[in-house]
Amino acid sequence: MSRIGKQPIVIPAGVTVTVNDNNEVTVTGSKGTLTKEFNKEMVIKIEDNQIVVERPNEERFTRALHGTTRALIHNMVVGVSDGFKKTLKLVGVGYRAAVKGNGLELSLGYSHPVIIDPVNNIKFTVDKNTTVVVEGIEKDMVGQVAADIRSKRAPEPYKGKGVKYEDEVIRRKEGKKS
């Protein structure tokens, strides 16, 4: 039995969840609304202010989907109630960020500024010109946008310059010896 899949998802106050006949789950909360369609073989029920995901048989495919379905629904519930955020730090001389409209403008040592276009349900905030916070209600979208920003100038191992996650540890290398 899937350890993740068998755990019920508690629905917090202020969040409403509806499940259609074709396993389309709609979660509405204070931050917004998310809708996702899941595999028709999974059984998604709402009982006693909890969401329960069950599988109809022990086939390999349904066992693989069981925990994944439960985790995705849990991320939807957390996203509309609390939201997700990733913090990025810009390390390097002259590296800075600024919010332009809904998008983001980064100075990363290139001859031109790097522009990050606005994305649905994603909000950028900049603290002290060197800290970028990516916030949103979809966990996968927040992670993907943060990874895209980091890929514009990944941290290098000699001086540690680049864009890194707040809690990321850069393994440093020793420089040349004369």
TALIN-V519340 format. One record per backbone hydrogen bond with DSSP energy under -0.5 kcal/mol. NH is the residue of the N-H (numbers start at 1). CO is the residue of the C=O. Records with the same first field share a line. If there is no record, write none. Layout:
BEGIN
NH->CO ; CO
END
This chain:
BEGIN
6->2
7->4
9->51
10->8
11->49
12->10
15->12
16->28
18->26
20->24
23->20
25->23 ; 36
26->18
27->34
28->16
29->32
31->80
34->27
36->25
38->23
42->39
43->54
44->42
45->43 ; 52
47->45 ; 50
50->47
51->9
52->45 ; 50
53->5
54->43 ; 52
56->41
63->59
64->60
65->61
66->62
67->63
68->64
69->65
70->66
71->67
72->68
73->69
74->70
75->71
76->72
77->73
78->74
79->75
80->76
81->77
82->78
83->78
84->136
86->134
88->132
89->164
90->130
91->89 ; 162
92->90
95->92
96->94 ; 107
97->129
98->105
100->98 ; 103
101->99
103->100
104->116
105->98
106->114
107->96
108->106
114->106
115->113
116->104
117->115
122->119
123->135
125->133
127->131
130->127
131->127
132->88
133->125
134->86 ; 132
135->123 ; 133
136->84
137->121
139->137
142->138
143->139
144->140
145->141
146->142
147->143
148->144
149->145
150->146
151->147
152->148 ; 149
153->150
155->163
156->161
160->156
162->91
163->153
164->89 ; 162
166->87
168->165
170->168
171->169
172->170
173->157
END
